[in-house]
Amino acid sequence: MVRLGKVSGSSFVSFFYLIVGIALLATLVQSSSPPLHAGLLGALSLVASYGLNRMKRWGLLLTVLIAFPGISLGCVTIYAVYNLFGLGLMEILVLSAIILYVAVLAFTTLYVIRKRDEFT
């Protein structure tokens, strides 16, 4: 039987940024007109994930720097989806996912700022 160790908050934050980076880069690849800002945020999220996993000070700084454009991008996307498209099932699912992304991004940023003394 495989035993998993205790999951710390820092490993959750690092995993979140890893998943976000992969998802943003996947949207870059799948889109017919690639949103370059999403690709840049995706690449920076992958780098931040590595820095957070290693508890490096530059990972903390990169995380805080990514938070501002990430939250802005999420809020603008929520506004655009809500105003440009009808509220069908797919739009509600997309809006729910983006709202969850913005909320977890804000939470993880505040968590990392709170734990800033643990970074080397």
N, CA, C and O atoms as CSV, one atom per row, in Angstrom:
chain,resi,resn,atom,element,x,y,z
A,1,MET,N,N,0.841,-1.163,0.000
A,1,MET,CA,C,0.000,0.000,0.000
A,1,MET,C,C,0.895,1.238,0.000
A,1,MET,O,O,1.904,1.289,0.704
A,2,VAL,N,N,0.520,2.215,-0.785
A,2,VAL,CA,C,1.287,3.449,-0.888
A,2,VAL,C,C,0.792,4.408,0.183
A,2,VAL,O,O,-0.405,4.661,0.319
A,3,ARG,N,N,1.743,4.929,0.932
A,3,ARG,CA,C,1.388,5.904,1.958
A,3,ARG,C,C,1.842,7.270,1.501
A,3,ARG,O,O,2.995,7.464,1.116
A,4,LEU,N,N,0.949,8.187,1.547
A,4,LEU,CA,C,1.286,9.554,1.214
A,4,LEU,C,C,1.635,10.306,2.483
A,4,LEU,O,O,0.989,10.140,3.518
A,5,GLY,N,N,2.660,11.133,2.392
A,5,GLY,CA,C,3.042,11.936,3.541
A,5,GLY,C,C,2.046,13.068,3.764
A,5,GLY,O,O,1.109,13.268,2.992
A,6,LYS,N,N,2.278,13.780,4.821
A,6,LYS,CA,C,1.421,14.909,5.131
A,6,LYS,C,C,1.615,15.992,4.068
A,6,LYS,O,O,2.744,16.366,3.749
A,7,VAL,N,N,0.525,16.478,3.535
A,7,VAL,CA,C,0.581,17.508,2.511
A,7,VAL,C,C,0.623,18.867,3.209
A,7,VAL,O,O,-0.280,19.219,3.968
A,8,SER,N,N,1.681,19.618,2.938
A,8,SER,CA,C,1.808,20.937,3.552
A,8,SER,C,C,1.156,21.981,2.670
A,8,SER,O,O,0.858,21.727,1.503
A,9,GLY,N,N,0.938,23.143,3.229
A,9,GLY,CA,C,0.364,24.235,2.461
A,9,GLY,C,C,1.277,24.673,1.329
A,9,GLY,O,O,0.808,25.043,0.253
A,10,SER,N,N,2.572,24.632,1.569
A,10,SER,CA,C,3.525,25.038,0.538
A,10,SER,C,C,3.512,24.082,-0.644
A,10,SER,O,O,3.644,24.513,-1.790
A,11,SER,N,N,3.354,22.796,-0.382
A,11,SER,CA,C,3.295,21.848,-1.498
A,11,SER,C,C,1.991,22.009,-2.273
A,11,SER,O,O,1.970,21.811,-3.487
A,12,PHE,N,N,0.901,22.365,-1.587
A,12,PHE,CA,C,-0.361,22.638,-2.283
A,12,PHE,C,C,-0.222,23.851,-3.195
A,12,PHE,O,O,-0.692,23.832,-4.333
A,13,VAL,N,N,0.420,24.899,-2.703
A,13,VAL,CA,C,0.610,26.117,-3.493
A,13,VAL,C,C,1.481,25.814,-4.709
A,13,VAL,O,O,1.184,26.266,-5.815
A,14,SER,N,N,2.545,25.057,-4.507
A,14,SER,CA,C,3.429,24.692,-5.611
A,14,SER,C,C,2.679,23.850,-6.646
A,14,SER,O,O,2.835,24.064,-7.848
A,15,PHE,N,N,1.875,22.907,-6.189
A,15,PHE,CA,C,1.092,22.068,-7.094
A,15,PHE,C,C,0.058,22.894,-7.848
A,15,PHE,O,O,-0.171,22.665,-9.036
A,16,PHE,N,N,-0.567,23.853,-7.169
A,16,PHE,CA,C,-1.536,24.731,-7.819
A,16,PHE,C,C,-0.885,25.499,-8.966
A,16,PHE,O,O,-1.443,25.570,-10.061
A,17,TYR,N,N,0.279,26.065,-8.722
A,17,TYR,CA,C,0.956,26.814,-9.778
A,17,TYR,C,C,1.419,25.902,-10.910
A,17,TYR,O,O,1.462,26.326,-12.065
A,18,LEU,N,N,1.760,24.673,-10.598
A,18,LEU,CA,C,2.122,23.715,-11.645
A,18,LEU,C,C,0.917,23.433,-12.546
A,18,LEU,O,O,1.038,23.467,-13.770
A,19,ILE,N,N,-0.228,23.160,-11.952
A,19,ILE,CA,C,-1.443,22.870,-12.717
A,19,ILE,C,C,-1.879,24.094,-13.518
A,19,ILE,O,O,-2.271,23.964,-14.678
A,20,VAL,N,N,-1.816,25.274,-12.916
A,20,VAL,CA,C,-2.197,26.502,-13.622
A,20,VAL,C,C,-1.269,26.748,-14.806
A,20,VAL,O,O,-1.722,27.131,-15.885
A,21,GLY,N,N,0.026,26.530,-14.606
A,21,GLY,CA,C,0.972,26.723,-15.701
A,21,GLY,C,C,0.708,25.794,-16.862
A,21,GLY,O,O,0.748,26.208,-18.021
A,22,ILE,N,N,0.439,24.539,-16.554
A,22,ILE,CA,C,0.133,23.571,-17.611
A,22,ILE,C,C,-1.171,23.940,-18.322
A,22,ILE,O,O,-1.253,23.864,-19.548
A,23,ALA,N,N,-2.182,24.337,-17.559
A,23,ALA,CA,C,-3.473,24.693,-18.161
A,23,ALA,C,C,-3.351,25.931,-19.048
A,23,ALA,O,O,-3.930,25.971,-20.134
A,24,LEU,N,N,-2.611,26.930,-18.602
A,24,LEU,CA,C,-2.460,28.139,-19.409
A,24,LEU,C,C,-1.652,27.868,-20.673
A,24,LEU,O,O,-1.959,28.418,-21.731
A,25,LEU,N,N,-0.628,27.033,-20.576
A,25,LEU,CA,C,0.127,26.685,-21.779
A,25,LEU,C,C,-0.705,25.817,-22.725
A,25,LEU,O,O,-0.541,25.891,-23.942
A,26,ALA,N,N,-1.591,25.001,-22.168
A,26,ALA,CA,C,-2.467,24.186,-23.013
A,26,ALA,C,C,-3.452,25.065,-23.778
A,26,ALA,O,O,-3.755,24.788,-24.939
A,27,THR,N,N,-3.953,26.124,-23.137
A,27,THR,CA,C,-4.845,27.041,-23.859
A,27,THR,C,C,-4.089,27.773,-24.954
A,27,THR,O,O,-4.662,28.103,-25.993
A,28,LEU,N,N,-2.828,28.026,-24.734
A,28,LEU,CA,C,-2.010,28.680,-25.756
A,28,LEU,C,C,-1.871,27.787,-26.980
A,28,LEU,O,O,-1.939,28.264,-28.113
A,29,VAL,N,N,-1.677,26.494,-26.755
A,29,VAL,CA,C,-1.492,25.549,-27.852
A,29,VAL,C,C,-2.804,25.288,-28.582
A,29,VAL,O,O,-2.806,25.153,-29.806
A,30,GLN,N,N,-3.910,25.214,-27.865
A,30,GLN,CA,C,-5.189,24.840,-28.463
A,30,GLN,C,C,-5.913,25.989,-29.155
A,30,GLN,O,O,-6.827,25.749,-29.944
A,31,SER,N,N,-5.533,27.205,-28.884
A,31,SER,CA,C,-6.261,28.344,-29.419
A,31,SER,C,C,-5.859,28.643,-30.855
A,31,SER,O,O,-4.697,28.486,-31.231
A,32,SER,N,N,-6.826,29.075,-31.654
A,32,SER,CA,C,-6.528,29.434,-33.040
A,32,SER,C,C,-5.842,30.798,-33.109
A,32,SER,O,O,-5.006,31.026,-33.983
A,33,SER,N,N,-6.183,31.692,-32.208
A,33,SER,CA,C,-5.468,32.960,-32.083
A,33,SER,C,C,-4.858,32.982,-30.681
A,33,SER,O,O,-5.529,33.346,-29.716
A,34,PRO,N,N,-3.601,32.595,-30.571
A,34,PRO,CA,C,-3.007,32.364,-29.249
A,34,PRO,C,C,-2.950,33.615,-28.374
A,34,PRO,O,O,-2.437,34.650,-28.799
A,35,PRO,N,N,-3.471,33.519,-27.164
A,35,PRO,CA,C,-3.343,34.626,-26.216
A,35,PRO,C,C,-1.943,34.582,-25.580
A,35,PRO,O,O,-1.683,33.761,-24.700
A,36,LEU,N,N,-1.063,35.454,-26.023
A,36,LEU,CA,C,0.327,35.397,-25.577
A,36,LEU,C,C,0.482,35.694,-24.086
A,36,LEU,O,O,1.392,35.172,-23.442
A,37,HIS,N,N,-0.395,36.523,-23.537
A,37,HIS,CA,C,-0.304,36.815,-22.110
A,37,HIS,C,C,-0.590,35.557,-21.281
A,37,HIS,O,O,-0.001,35.376,-20.215
A,38,ALA,N,N,-1.470,34.705,-21.751
A,38,ALA,CA,C,-1.745,33.452,-21.039
A,38,ALA,C,C,-0.539,32.526,-21.113
A,38,ALA,O,O,-0.224,31.840,-20.141
A,39,GLY,N,N,0.136,32.502,-22.251
A,39,GLY,CA,C,1.351,31.694,-22.373
A,39,GLY,C,C,2.456,32.190,-21.462
A,39,GLY,O,O,3.164,31.392,-20.847
A,40,LEU,N,N,2.609,33.511,-21.372
A,40,LEU,CA,C,3.622,34.085,-20.488
A,40,LEU,C,C,3.299,33.767,-19.028
A,40,LEU,O,O,4.183,33.375,-18.265
A,41,LEU,N,N,2.035,33.937,-18.640
A,41,LEU,CA,C,1.639,33.593,-17.268
A,41,LEU,C,C,1.819,32.100,-16.992
A,41,LEU,O,O,2.184,31.714,-15.881
A,42,GLY,N,N,1.566,31.262,-17.999
A,42,GLY,CA,C,1.751,29.822,-17.831
A,42,GLY,C,C,3.207,29.463,-17.603
A,42,GLY,O,O,3.525,28.674,-16.713
A,43,ALA,N,N,4.089,30.039,-18.403
A,43,ALA,CA,C,5.524,29.753,-18.246
A,43,ALA,C,C,6.033,30.279,-16.906
A,43,ALA,O,O,6.801,29.601,-16.224
A,44,LEU,N,N,5.612,31.475,-16.530
A,44,LEU,CA,C,6.033,32.022,-15.235
A,44,LEU,C,C,5.458,31.212,-14.069
A,44,LEU,O,O,6.099,31.086,-13.025
A,45,SER,N,N,4.267,30.670,-14.242
A,45,SER,CA,C,3.670,29.832,-13.188
A,45,SER,C,C,4.458,28.541,-12.994
A,45,SER,O,O,4.625,28.075,-11.867
A,46,LEU,N,N,4.940,27.964,-14.092
A,46,LEU,CA,C,5.767,26.757,-13.973
A,46,LEU,C,C,7.073,27.054,-13.254
A,46,LEU,O,O,7.518,26.264,-12.420
A,47,VAL,N,N,7.690,28.185,-13.570
A,47,VAL,CA,C,8.935,28.575,-12.896
A,47,VAL,C,C,8.667,28.869,-11.422
A,47,VAL,O,O,9.450,28.480,-10.556
A,48,ALA,N,N,7.559,29.556,-11.139
A,48,ALA,CA,C,7.198,29.854,-9.749
A,48,ALA,C,C,6.917,28.575,-8.969
A,48,ALA,O,O,7.256,28.480,-7.790
A,49,SER,N,N,6.305,27.600,-9.616
A,49,SER,CA,C,6.034,26.324,-8.965
A,49,SER,C,C,7.332,25.660,-8.515
A,49,SER,O,O,7.414,25.129,-7.408
A,50,TYR,N,N,8.339,25.692,-9.375
A,50,TYR,CA,C,9.637,25.124,-9.012
A,50,TYR,C,C,10.255,25.901,-7.853
A,50,TYR,O,O,10.768,25.303,-6.907
A,51,GLY,N,N,10.209,27.219,-7.923
A,51,GLY,CA,C,10.771,28.036,-6.851
A,51,GLY,C,C,10.057,27.839,-5.531
A,51,GLY,O,O,10.697,27.827,-4.480
A,52,LEU,N,N,8.746,27.685,-5.563
A,52,LEU,CA,C,7.985,27.441,-4.338
A,52,LEU,C,C,8.257,26.054,-3.781
A,52,LEU,O,O,8.300,25.868,-2.565
A,53,ASN,N,N,8.438,25.083,-4.662
A,53,ASN,CA,C,8.734,23.727,-4.220
A,53,ASN,C,C,10.084,23.666,-3.505
A,53,ASN,O,O,10.255,22.911,-2.548
A,54,ARG,N,N,11.040,24.468,-3.979
A,54,ARG,CA,C,12.377,24.517,-3.372
A,54,ARG,C,C,12.486,25.569,-2.275
A,54,ARG,O,O,13.551,25.745,-1.683
A,55,MET,N,N,11.367,26.279,-1.998
A,55,MET,CA,C,11.299,27.309,-0.955
A,55,MET,C,C,12.361,28.399,-1.172
A,55,MET,O,O,13.061,28.796,-0.240
A,56,LYS,N,N,12.462,28.864,-2.402
A,56,LYS,CA,C,13.422,29.905,-2.747
A,56,LYS,C,C,12.748,31.274,-2.669
A,56,LYS,O,O,11.558,31.411,-2.952
A,57,ARG,N,N,13.530,32.283,-2.281
A,57,ARG,CA,C,13.007,33.646,-2.151
A,57,ARG,C,C,12.508,34.188,-3.502
A,57,ARG,O,O,11.512,34.910,-3.551
A,58,TRP,N,N,13.196,33.842,-4.586
A,58,TRP,CA,C,12.764,34.327,-5.901
A,58,TRP,C,C,11.423,33.700,-6.301
A,58,TRP,O,O,10.658,34.302,-7.054
A,59,GLY,N,N,11.137,32.487,-5.797
A,59,GLY,CA,C,9.824,31.877,-6.044
A,59,GLY,C,C,8.717,32.665,-5.372
A,59,GLY,O,O,7.627,32.821,-5.923
A,60,LEU,N,N,9.006,33.162,-4.178
A,60,LEU,CA,C,8.053,34.013,-3.461
A,60,LEU,C,C,7.801,35.298,-4.240
A,60,LEU,O,O,6.651,35.693,-4.436
A,61,LEU,N,N,8.861,35.945,-4.679
A,61,LEU,CA,C,8.713,37.202,-5.416
A,61,LEU,C,C,7.978,36.990,-6.739
A,61,LEU,O,O,7.123,37.791,-7.117
A,62,LEU,N,N,8.314,35.915,-7.430
A,62,LEU,CA,C,7.647,35.623,-8.693
A,62,LEU,C,C,6.166,35.329,-8.482
A,62,LEU,O,O,5.333,35.713,-9.304
A,63,THR,N,N,5.837,34.659,-7.400
A,63,THR,CA,C,4.443,34.361,-7.079
A,63,THR,C,C,3.648,35.639,-6.857
A,63,THR,O,O,2.529,35.777,-7.351
A,64,VAL,N,N,4.225,36.563,-6.119
A,64,VAL,CA,C,3.537,37.833,-5.863
A,64,VAL,C,C,3.399,38.630,-7.161
A,64,VAL,O,O,2.366,39.254,-7.400
A,65,LEU,N,N,4.431,38.608,-7.992
A,65,LEU,CA,C,4.361,39.329,-9.265
A,65,LEU,C,C,3.344,38.710,-10.225
A,65,LEU,O,O,2.703,39.435,-10.986
A,66,ILE,N,N,3.188,37.408,-10.203
A,66,ILE,CA,C,2.227,36.730,-11.065
A,66,ILE,C,C,0.793,36.991,-10.608
A,66,ILE,O,O,-0.131,36.968,-11.421
A,67,ALA,N,N,0.607,37.235,-9.329
A,67,ALA,CA,C,-0.744,37.382,-8.782
A,67,ALA,C,C,-1.497,38.547,-9.412
A,67,ALA,O,O,-2.681,38.419,-9.721
A,68,PHE,N,N,-0.837,39.668,-9.605
A,68,PHE,CA,C,-1.541,40.847,-10.119
A,68,PHE,C,C,-2.056,40.645,-11.541
A,68,PHE,O,O,-3.244,40.858,-11.782
A,69,PRO,N,N,-1.214,40.241,-12.495
A,69,PRO,CA,C,-1.787,40.005,-13.828
A,69,PRO,C,C,-2.713,38.790,-13.865
A,69,PRO,O,O,-3.648,38.758,-14.665
A,70,GLY,N,N,-2.472,37.795,-13.019
A,70,GLY,CA,C,-3.337,36.615,-12.999
A,70,GLY,C,C,-4.743,36.940,-12.530
A,70,GLY,O,O,-5.721,36.489,-13.127
A,71,ILE,N,N,-4.850,37.718,-11.467
A,71,ILE,CA,C,-6.167,38.110,-10.962
A,71,ILE,C,C,-6.843,39.045,-11.957
A,71,ILE,O,O,-8.046,38.934,-12.197
A,72,SER,N,N,-6.078,39.962,-12.536
A,72,SER,CA,C,-6.645,40.871,-13.537
A,72,SER,C,C,-7.151,40.109,-14.753
A,72,SER,O,O,-8.255,40.362,-15.235
A,73,LEU,N,N,-6.343,39.176,-15.247
A,73,LEU,CA,C,-6.749,38.359,-16.391
A,73,LEU,C,C,-8.015,37.564,-16.070
A,73,LEU,O,O,-8.914,37.467,-16.906
A,74,GLY,N,N,-8.089,37.003,-14.880
A,74,GLY,CA,C,-9.269,36.238,-14.485
A,74,GLY,C,C,-10.517,37.101,-14.406
A,74,GLY,O,O,-11.582,36.705,-14.880
A,75,CYS,N,N,-10.389,38.280,-13.809
A,75,CYS,CA,C,-11.557,39.162,-13.677
A,75,CYS,C,C,-12.032,39.676,-15.031
A,75,CYS,O,O,-13.235,39.745,-15.280
A,76,VAL,N,N,-11.099,40.037,-15.908
A,76,VAL,CA,C,-11.479,40.500,-17.244
A,76,VAL,C,C,-12.137,39.362,-18.019
A,76,VAL,O,O,-13.096,39.594,-18.755
A,77,THR,N,N,-11.639,38.146,-17.866
A,77,THR,CA,C,-12.227,36.999,-18.559
A,77,THR,C,C,-13.635,36.712,-18.039
A,77,THR,O,O,-14.531,36.396,-18.822
A,78,ILE,N,N,-13.832,36.819,-16.744
A,78,ILE,CA,C,-15.167,36.636,-16.171
A,78,ILE,C,C,-16.135,37.671,-16.747
A,78,ILE,O,O,-17.254,37.339,-17.140
A,79,TYR,N,N,-15.694,38.914,-16.792
A,79,TYR,CA,C,-16.537,39.986,-17.327
A,79,TYR,C,C,-16.863,39.742,-18.801
A,79,TYR,O,O,-18.005,39.908,-19.227
A,80,ALA,N,N,-15.853,39.347,-19.573
A,80,ALA,CA,C,-16.052,39.131,-21.007
A,80,ALA,C,C,-16.992,37.953,-21.276
A,80,ALA,O,O,-17.888,38.055,-22.113
A,81,VAL,N,N,-16.794,36.853,-20.582
A,81,VAL,CA,C,-17.654,35.684,-20.797
A,81,VAL,C,C,-19.087,36.007,-20.394
A,81,VAL,O,O,-20.035,35.614,-21.074
A,82,TYR,N,N,-19.240,36.715,-19.299
A,82,TYR,CA,C,-20.582,37.043,-18.816
A,82,TYR,C,C,-21.307,37.980,-19.779
A,82,TYR,O,O,-22.502,37.808,-20.020
A,83,ASN,N,N,-20.604,38.969,-20.332
A,83,ASN,CA,C,-21.255,39.958,-21.191
A,83,ASN,C,C,-21.353,39.547,-22.656
A,83,ASN,O,O,-22.283,39.969,-23.343
A,84,LEU,N,N,-20.431,38.745,-23.147
A,84,LEU,CA,C,-20.424,38.418,-24.574
A,84,LEU,C,C,-21.229,37.183,-24.926
A,84,LEU,O,O,-21.707,37.060,-26.054
A,85,PHE,N,N,-21.389,36.268,-23.987
A,85,PHE,CA,C,-22.063,35.009,-24.276
A,85,PHE,C,C,-23.280,34.865,-23.380
A,85,PHE,O,O,-23.350,35.466,-22.308
A,86,GLY,N,N,-24.230,34.072,-23.821
A,86,GLY,CA,C,-25.381,33.756,-22.984
A,86,GLY,C,C,-24.951,32.829,-21.861
A,86,GLY,O,O,-23.876,32.232,-21.907
A,87,LEU,N,N,-25.787,32.717,-20.872
A,87,LEU,CA,C,-25.432,31.881,-19.733
A,87,LEU,C,C,-25.963,30.464,-19.916
A,87,LEU,O,O,-26.904,30.050,-19.240
A,88,GLY,N,N,-25.356,29.739,-20.824
A,88,GLY,CA,C,-25.662,28.326,-20.994
A,88,GLY,C,C,-24.850,27.495,-20.013
A,88,GLY,O,O,-24.105,28.035,-19.195
A,89,LEU,N,N,-24.995,26.213,-20.098
A,89,LEU,CA,C,-24.291,25.322,-19.178
A,89,LEU,C,C,-22.776,25.449,-19.313
A,89,LEU,O,O,-22.066,25.496,-18.308
A,90,MET,N,N,-22.283,25.505,-20.537
A,90,MET,CA,C,-20.845,25.593,-20.750
A,90,MET,C,C,-20.277,26.906,-20.210
A,90,MET,O,O,-19.200,26.917,-19.614
A,91,GLU,N,N,-20.985,27.993,-20.412
A,91,GLU,CA,C,-20.525,29.285,-19.916
A,91,GLU,C,C,-20.517,29.321,-18.389
A,91,GLU,O,O,-19.620,29.909,-17.784
A,92,ILE,N,N,-21.506,28.698,-17.773
A,92,ILE,CA,C,-21.544,28.645,-16.311
A,92,ILE,C,C,-20.372,27.820,-15.785
A,92,ILE,O,O,-19.772,28.180,-14.773
A,93,LEU,N,N,-20.041,26.724,-16.454
A,93,LEU,CA,C,-18.890,25.924,-16.039
A,93,LEU,C,C,-17.583,26.700,-16.201
A,93,LEU,O,O,-16.718,26.648,-15.327
A,94,VAL,N,N,-17.441,27.413,-17.308
A,94,VAL,CA,C,-16.229,28.219,-17.529
A,94,VAL,C,C,-16.132,29.322,-16.485
A,94,VAL,O,O,-15.067,29.547,-15.910
A,95,LEU,N,N,-17.247,30.012,-16.240
A,95,LEU,CA,C,-17.245,31.063,-15.224
A,95,LEU,C,C,-16.910,30.508,-13.842
A,95,LEU,O,O,-16.163,31.134,-13.089
A,96,SER,N,N,-17.450,29.349,-13.507
A,96,SER,CA,C,-17.161,28.734,-12.209
A,96,SER,C,C,-15.684,28.393,-12.082
A,96,SER,O,O,-15.082,28.615,-11.032
A,97,ALA,N,N,-15.103,27.859,-13.137
A,97,ALA,CA,C,-13.680,27.513,-13.110
A,97,ALA,C,C,-12.813,28.755,-12.978
A,97,ALA,O,O,-11.824,28.735,-12.245
A,98,ILE,N,N,-13.157,29.823,-13.662
A,98,ILE,CA,C,-12.352,31.046,-13.587
A,98,ILE,C,C,-12.513,31.717,-12.221
A,98,ILE,O,O,-11.544,32.244,-11.673
A,99,ILE,N,N,-13.714,31.701,-11.677
A,99,ILE,CA,C,-13.924,32.258,-10.336
A,99,ILE,C,C,-13.119,31.462,-9.314
A,99,ILE,O,O,-12.509,32.040,-8.415
A,100,LEU,N,N,-13.117,30.146,-9.449
A,100,LEU,CA,C,-12.313,29.302,-8.560
A,100,LEU,C,C,-10.822,29.611,-8.718
A,100,LEU,O,O,-10.093,29.676,-7.728
A,101,TYR,N,N,-10.369,29.800,-9.962
A,101,TYR,CA,C,-8.972,30.143,-10.222
A,101,TYR,C,C,-8.593,31.450,-9.540
A,101,TYR,O,O,-7.554,31.525,-8.884
A,102,VAL,N,N,-9.415,32.476,-9.686
A,102,VAL,CA,C,-9.111,33.780,-9.088
A,102,VAL,C,C,-9.106,33.678,-7.563
A,102,VAL,O,O,-8.237,34.256,-6.910
A,103,ALA,N,N,-10.057,32.957,-6.995
A,103,ALA,CA,C,-10.131,32.823,-5.540
A,103,ALA,C,C,-8.919,32.069,-4.992
A,103,ALA,O,O,-8.315,32.495,-4.008
A,104,VAL,N,N,-8.564,30.958,-5.623
A,104,VAL,CA,C,-7.413,30.177,-5.142
A,104,VAL,C,C,-6.120,30.942,-5.387
A,104,VAL,O,O,-5.203,30.862,-4.571
A,105,LEU,N,N,-6.022,31.675,-6.479
A,105,LEU,CA,C,-4.842,32.485,-6.740
A,105,LEU,C,C,-4.665,33.543,-5.659
A,105,LEU,O,O,-3.556,33.741,-5.164
A,106,ALA,N,N,-5.740,34.220,-5.291
A,106,ALA,CA,C,-5.660,35.219,-4.218
A,106,ALA,C,C,-5.299,34.562,-2.893
A,106,ALA,O,O,-4.475,35.090,-2.146
A,107,PHE,N,N,-5.906,33.413,-2.592
A,107,PHE,CA,C,-5.607,32.709,-1.343
A,107,PHE,C,C,-4.153,32.258,-1.293
A,107,PHE,O,O,-3.484,32.445,-0.277
A,108,THR,N,N,-3.656,31.668,-2.379
A,108,THR,CA,C,-2.278,31.171,-2.370
A,108,THR,C,C,-1.279,32.324,-2.285
A,108,THR,O,O,-0.226,32.186,-1.662
A,109,THR,N,N,-1.599,33.448,-2.898
A,109,THR,CA,C,-0.715,34.605,-2.796
A,109,THR,C,C,-0.647,35.107,-1.361
A,109,THR,O,O,0.435,35.398,-0.852
A,110,LEU,N,N,-1.793,35.207,-0.714
A,110,LEU,CA,C,-1.800,35.635,0.690
A,110,LEU,C,C,-1.088,34.624,1.579
A,110,LEU,O,O,-0.405,35.009,2.527
A,111,TYR,N,N,-1.241,33.329,1.283
A,111,TYR,CA,C,-0.563,32.294,2.057
A,111,TYR,C,C,0.951,32.412,1.923
A,111,TYR,O,O,1.677,32.317,2.912
A,112,VAL,N,N,1.420,32.617,0.701
A,112,VAL,CA,C,2.862,32.720,0.470
A,112,VAL,C,C,3.421,33.974,1.144
A,112,VAL,O,O,4.514,33.943,1.709
A,113,ILE,N,N,2.674,35.069,1.084
A,113,ILE,CA,C,3.133,36.291,1.749
A,113,ILE,C,C,3.198,36.075,3.251
A,113,ILE,O,O,4.118,36.560,3.909
A,114,ARG,N,N,2.241,35.360,3.789
A,114,ARG,CA,C,2.227,35.088,5.232
A,114,ARG,C,C,3.398,34.204,5.655
A,114,ARG,O,O,3.926,34.359,6.756
A,115,LYS,N,N,3.809,33.275,4.782
A,115,LYS,CA,C,4.900,32.348,5.097
A,115,LYS,C,C,6.251,32.829,4.566
A,115,LYS,O,O,7.174,32.025,4.435
A,116,ARG,N,N,6.388,34.105,4.260
A,116,ARG,CA,C,7.594,34.609,3.596
A,116,ARG,C,C,8.867,34.411,4.399
A,116,ARG,O,O,9.947,34.384,3.810
A,117,ASP,N,N,8.791,34.273,5.705
A,117,ASP,CA,C,9.989,34.087,6.529
A,117,ASP,C,C,10.611,32.698,6.345
A,117,ASP,O,O,11.782,32.504,6.673
A,118,GLU,N,N,9.855,31.740,5.834
A,118,GLU,CA,C,10.361,30.386,5.659
A,118,GLU,C,C,11.155,30.219,4.364
A,118,GLU,O,O,11.804,29.191,4.174
A,119,PHE,N,N,11.117,31.199,3.480
A,119,PHE,CA,C,11.826,31.105,2.207
A,119,PHE,C,C,13.265,31.567,2.380
A,119,PHE,O,O,13.561,32.522,3.098
A,120,THR,N,N,14.163,30.836,1.682
A,120,THR,CA,C,15.591,31.189,1.790
A,120,THR,C,C,16.075,31.917,0.564
A,120,THR,O,O,17.247,32.286,0.488
